[in-house]
């Protein structure tokens, strides 16, 4: 008699970037972030739509779920309440001791209630709370497909942990040994978010804007300040409370001190123009972040003796830092999963619960996979909601047709196949444009994406062509590395080169994405340059378009020339 399948639902919920992942007998059936379906960017809501989709994909009902794996443990928050008293010995931090203890206690109670609420939604399932950094570690490692590696996780906060180094072994039945951990208030993610907010952008959303701004600044102006504020140690780093007060987990608490303001600049409002001091502050922050990340990666190399490194956590989205780790040469190869932030912990939590219960079958469907969400192959949009839009089907091969349009200077949204995991558009929910078109960056920023003029755009190229244009000795399928460009790139396609001489490149093979690969090759045959600009199918402040209606809205209300929606060519 055959045994029923093991069904594990992994969840990221109630904090930010809600998402759901489903494992059935160890196979990843699907993963999707709730924002792609609800249109609410970084939503903290319970992922109703995401859960409904992954279950429907497997032909299951909520009553079929055996285990619900949640990505936080309440007891670990509670442990910080008495531990907060250690800050009383610091003159700069002691004023926050009681607020910190109260804040962590409240979050512990809230997390416990959330776990109980999940039990109410799935009465037949066991609800398991997974340590946050363990979920990150497993998400990062299983995505690599490697048999073993060092794993470095750097984020803002996971219960009490902010930075961990582990050694992972086992491709199909992974096991982790955590070798080093830093606890809050030593948090690189916290500092980066605090400065992002001080500079007038949204913390937890627009850190990438600050990373882009950093290329325009002079880090020497505030270099000594950040060397004091984030001091490297034998075990990692510490954060000086004289500049960044310990967090309290209470809404509205200040994240920078009056001393930090006095030594840098007043807080900038979003409406104020960006000044040189803001660029210099961003540059110094970014420089110190890169230095600390390289330092942590070297520690991971020493502790694990592994020649491969997986990096996860929100700070892993800092592609310039990842590029610096690769340039440092401590590892033969470095991988960042497609969803390194909290959304991806839905996968990691599900994996943790599955292997802890002695899953009968090996893991599958996670390694080297990024197109994990819903698809709409039969989409036949009713354009009556969008007056002025019209559609047709290309008469010739779609890839050749699209390459021709791009070569002629069109900026095109592409909506096809399954939704990508993570914050980067990887060809299925993308805006593509020719890097050869005059003024393409200004046009994309001002009329299509509606964002700051200094922000760069990422290129995508076939892996076989990458070394012609980028100083890179490994694949970067998830657009997670800022690589130095070659002289050919500077001369022929300077539009994809940022002010710091790098580009956040995506490499693609025919096996990974046959459609995108063929478009690139066809574009190369026409222009001599098999490189396209690839940015996400959305406008500033909106999530990547996950549904046909979201994509049509993007076309109708932006400067896009056309949308290729599952083979339909839609124009204005």
N, C-alpha and C positions, 0 to 999 in steps of 0.2 A: 504493500500500500504506500503510495507516494505521500510525502509530507507536504502540507500547504506551504506556499512561499513565505519567506520572511519579508515583511513590509515595514520599512523604516522611513518615517517622514522627518526630515531635518528642517528646522525653522530658525530664521532670524526675524525677530518681531519685537514690537513695543519700544524700540530705541531709535533706530534710523536704518534706512536701506533694507526694509523688510523683504524677505525672500523665502522661497520654499524649494526643497530638493527631495526627490523620492528615490530610494533604493529598494529594489525588489530582488531578493536573493543576491544581493551584492551588486546588481547592475544599476547604474544611474539611468533612470528612465527620463528624467528631465529636471531642469532647474530654471527658475525665472525670478526676476526681481519684480516686486509688486508695482513699482512705479511705471514699469513698461506697459502695464495693463490698466492702471488706475489714473495715469497722467499726473500723479502727485509726486514730484521729485523728492527723493530721500525720505519717502513716507515712513512713519513709525507705526502705522496701523497694522493690525493683524492681517496677514496676506491672504485674504479671502480668495481673490481671483487666482493668485499663484497656486494656492493649495487645490482649488477646484480643477485647475488645468492639469497639474501633475497627476492627480488621482484619475481624472478622465483619460489622460494619456495611457495609463496603465489599465484602464477598464475597472477601476476599483472604487469603493465607497469609503467614507470615513470609518465605518465599522470594520473594514478590512485591515486597518492600520494596526500593527502589533506594537510599535514603539514610536513615540514622538520624542525627538531629540532637540532640546532647546539649547541655545548657545551661551548661556550664562548660568552661574551657580550662586544662589543667594547667600549661602553661608560664608563664602569668601569675601563678599562685601562686608558682612557683619564683623568679620575678624578685624577690619580696619578701625572699628569704633574704639576699642581700647588701645590699639596700636597708635592711634593718632596722638596719644599723650607724649610720644617721643619727640614731637615737634615743639613741646613746651621748652625744650632746652635751647631752641633757636630764638633769639630776640626778634628776628624778622617774621617768624612763622607762628609764634605762640598765640598771637591774637586770633588765629583761625582754628585752634585745636577743638573747641567745643562745636563750632559750626561744622567742621569736617566730620567729627564723630557723629553728629546728628544727621548730616547729609548721607553718609555711608549707611547708617542704620535705616534711614527711610528707604533708600534704594534696595537694601537687602529685603525689607518687608515687602516692598513693591514687586521685586523679582519673585519672591515666594508666592505672592498672590497670582502673578502671571502664570507660573507653573501650574497652580491649582486650576486656573481658568482654562488652560489647555487640556487638562484632564476632563473638564466638563464638556469640551468640544469633541473629545475622542474617548468616550467612556470605556471602550473595550481595549484601549491601548495603555501601555505603561509609559509614563512621561519621565524622561531622563534629562537631568540638567548636566550639560557638558561644560567643563572649564573652558573659558573663552579662548585662551591662547592654545589649548590643545586642539580646539576646532580649527583655528587658523593654521596651526602646524600641519594637521592632516590634510586640510584643503590645499595647502601649498605643495606638500610632498606628493600626494596622489595625482595631482595634475601633471607632474613632471614625467611620470612613467618610468622613473629611475628605480633601480634596485636598492640604492642607498644614497644618502646625501646629508650634509649639514642643513639645518633649517633655522633661519633667523626670522623672528617675528618682531616687528616694531610698530606699535600703534599708540593711541592716546591712552586708553585704559581698558583692561579686561579684568573685571573685578578689582584686584589690587595690582596685577601685573601690567607692565608696560613694554617690556623687552624680554624675550626669551631666546635661548640657543638650545637646540636639540639635535640629536643624531637619530636619523630615521633609517630603517632597514625593512626591506620586504616590499616587492612590487604589488603582490596580490593580497597579502595579509600584513599590512604595514604595522610596525612597532616603533614606538618613540621612546627615547631616553632623554629627558630634559636635563641639561648639564649646567645651565646658568639662567638666572632670572633676576630682573630688576623690578622693583616695586615703585609705585607712585609715592612721592612726587617726582621721581626721576623719569620724566616722560617727554620724549622728543615730539610726539604728536601733539601734546598739550601746548608746548612752547610754540610750535609752528602755527597751530590754530589761534593762539593768543595774539601773535604778531599779525596774522592774517586779518583778524578782527580789528586790531589797532590801526591797520592800514586801510580799513574801510570796506573790506570784502567779507563775505559770509563765511564764518568759521564752520568747518565740516562740509564745505561745498566748493569754495573758491581758493583753496590752497594752491591749486595748479596755476591760477592767475598770478599769485605772488611768485611762484617759481619762474614763470615767464618774465615777470617784471624784473627779477633779479639779474637777468642778463644785461639789463640796461644800466645797472648801478655799479658803484665802486665799493667793494666790500671793506676796503681799508679804513673807511671812515668810522665803522662800528665794529671792527674786527676784535679789538681788545675787549669791548663790552661783552660780546658773545663768547669769547674765550673764558671770561669770568662767569658769565651766566650759565653756560653749559660746559662744565669742566670734565674732561676725560680722566678716567681712573683705570686702575688695573682691571677692575671688574666691569667696567662699562663707562658710566658717566653719572654726574649728579647735576641737579638744577639748583641754582642759587635763589633762595626765596627773597633775597633783596631785590630781584628783578621780576621774578615770576612767583607770586604767592601760591602756596599749596591749594589745590582745588578743594572745594567743599561739596560739590555735587548739588549745590543750591542755585537755582536759576537767578541770573543777574549778578552773581559774584564777580568782582573784578579779577582779571587774569594777568594784568600787568600792574606793577607798583608805581607810585608817584616818582620814585627814583628812576625807573625805566623811562618814564615820560620825560623827566627832566634831562636825562642823558641822551634822548633821541629826538622826539618830536611830539607835539600834541596828536591825539587821535584824529584821524582823517575821516570825514564823512564820505559816504558813497558819492555824493554830488560834487565834492571838491575835485579840482584838477590834481593830477598826479605831479608831484614836485620831485626835484633831484633827491631830496632827503628821503623820500619814500622809496625811491629806486635803490638808494644806497643801503637803507635799512633792510630791504628785501634781499639785496645781494649778500650782505653780511650774514643774515639768517640762513640763506641757502648754502653759503660756503661752509658755515659751521655744521649744518645738517649733513652735508657731504662728508666732511671730516669725521664726524661721529659715526656715520653709517659705514665708512671704510674701516674705522677702528673696530666696530662691532663685527664686521665680516672677517677681519683678521683673527679676532678672538674665536669665532666659529671655526675657522680653519685650524687653529691650534688645539681647540678642545676636541674636535671630531676627527682630525687628520683626513678629512674627506676632500676630494678634489672637485666636488660638485656642491653647489649651494642653491637652496630654494629660499626665497624671501617672500614673506607674507605680512599682513597687517596694513593699515591705512597708509603708513609712511612708505610702503613699497610702491605706491603709485607715484612717488617722486622719481621720475624716470632719469633725471640728471644724476641723482645719487646712485641709482643702479648702474648707470654708465660708468661712474667713477669706480664702483666696486669691480666691474669688469676690467677697466683700464689698470687697476692696481695689480692684477695678475695673480692674486692668491689662489684663485680657482680656475679650473679649466673651462667651466661653464656655469652660468648663473641663470636661474629660471624664476620668473614671477608668474603666478597663476593668472588666468584671465580675470578672475574676481578676487583680488587680494584683500579687499576691504571686508567690512562686516557682512555684507550680503553673502559672500562666499563661505562664511562659517556655517551656513545652512547645510552645505555639502560636507564640511568637516565634522559637524555635529552628527550628521547621519552616519558617516563612516565610523566615528568613534563608538556610537551605540551598536552598530552592526558587528564590529570586530570584538567588542567587549562581550557580546553574546555568542561568541564562537560561530560566526557566520559560516554556513556550510559550504558556500561557493566563493571563489575568489572575486575580488572587486573587478568591475569592468565598466567601461563607458565614461571613465573620468579622465584617464591619461590622454594628453594631447587633444582634448576636446574643448571646444568653446561655443559651438553652435548648439545650445542645449534647450532653448525655449520654444514657444509656440511658432508654428508656421501657418500660412494662409494660402495654400497653393491654388485654391479655387476662388480667390477673391475676385468679385465682379462688382466694383463699387457703383453705387447709384450717385451720380454726380450732381443730382438736383440740389443737394445741400451746399454745393460749392459752385455758384453761378460763374460762368466764364471758363471753367475747366472743360477740356475735351480730351477724348481718348481714342487711341487706335492701336493696332498691333503692327509692329515693324514687319515689312515684307521680307526682309532677309534675316540671316542669323542674328540673334539678339546681341551677342557679344560683339560682332563686327559693327552692327548698327550703333551700339553704345560707344564703342571706341571712336567711330567716325564723328559722332556728335561731340564727344569730349575733345577730339582733335580740332574741331571747328570752334572751340571756345565755350561750349555750353557747360553750365554748372548743373549737375543732375543728382537728384536723390535716388537711391537704390533701396528698394524694399523687396526682399526675396528670401526664401528659405527660413530657417529657424533663427530666432532672436539670439544674439550673442550674449554670453555671460560677461558681466563686469562693466566697467565705466567707459571702455573704448569701443567704438564702432569698428568692426573687423570685416566689413564688406557686405554684410547682409542688411544692415540698417545704417547706410553710409550716405554721405554727400561726396561725390567724386568730381574732380576738376583737373584740368590740364595745368601742370606747373609752368608750362611754356606761355600761357596766355598773359599778355601785358596787364598789370594791375590786378591780377587775380586775388592776391592776398587782401588788398584793400577792399575789393568788391565783396569777398566772402565775409570779412569782418563787419563791414558797414551795412550791407544790404541783405545778407543771407543769415548770418549768425547773430547780428546785432550785439557785438561785443567789443572789447577794448582793442584799439588799433595795433598795440604792441604784441598781441598774442599770435604765436606762430601756428602753422598747420603742418600736420604730420604727412609724410610720404608713405606710399606702399609700393613695393616692388617684388618681382619674383626672387626667391631665394638665390636662384642661379645667377642673378644679375647684381646682387646686393653689394658685393665687394668692389664693383666698378664705381659705385656712388657713395659708399659708406665704409668707414674704417671699422670693420666689424668681422669677427671670426666665428660668430655663432648665429643661429637663427633667432629672430625676435618675433614670433608669430602673434603676440598679443599686444604689440605696440608699447612695450614696457621699458624700453631702453633709449636714452638719448645718446646717439653715437656721433662721433666726429665725422664730418663729410670729407670727400676727396676733392682734389682740385677740379676734376671734371664736373662735379656737382656745383661747385662755386661758379664755374664759368657758364655751364649750360642751364642749370635750373636753380638759380639763387633764391627763388621764391620759397623754397622749402628749407632754407638755412636760417636758423635763428641767430640772434645777435651774438650768442656765445659760440657760434661755429658748429652747432650740433643740429640734429634732426631726430625726432622720435619716430623711428622707422618701424614699419610693419613688414616683415617678410612673409611671403606666401608661396605655397607649392600647389601643384595641380591636385595632389591628394587632399590637401587641407580645404581648399575652396576652388573647385574646378572653374566655376564661372568667373570669379575675380581674376584668377590666373590667366584665363584666356583673354579677358578684356585687356589686361596689362600687356600681354604679348601682341594682341592686335593693335593696341595703341603704339607699342614700340615699333611695329612694322610700318606704321604711318608716319611716325615722327622721329624715329631713331632713338627715342628715350622711353624705355619701358618703366616709367615711374609716374604715378598719379598722386595728386593730393587726396587724402582720405580723412574726412572729419565726420563727426556723428550727425545723424539725421535728426536734428532738433535745432531750436534756437536757444539763446541764453536764458537760463532760468527754467527750462522745460526738460523733462527726461527724454532720453532717446526714444524715438517713435517705435512702439511695440505693436501697434495695430494699424490696419489700413486707414481707418478714420484719422488717427493721429498723423499719419504720413500725409494724407490729403490736406489736413489743416496746415501742416508745415509748408507744403507747396503753395497753398492759397495765400498765406500770410507772410511769406518771405520772398526774397529775391531769387529763389530757385527758378531755373528755366524750364525744368521738366522733372517728372518723377517716373521712374521705371518700376512699376508695381506688378510683380509676378508676370512679366512679359507684356504688360500693357503700358504703352507710352502715353503719359498724361501731361498735357501742357496747358498754358493759360490762353 
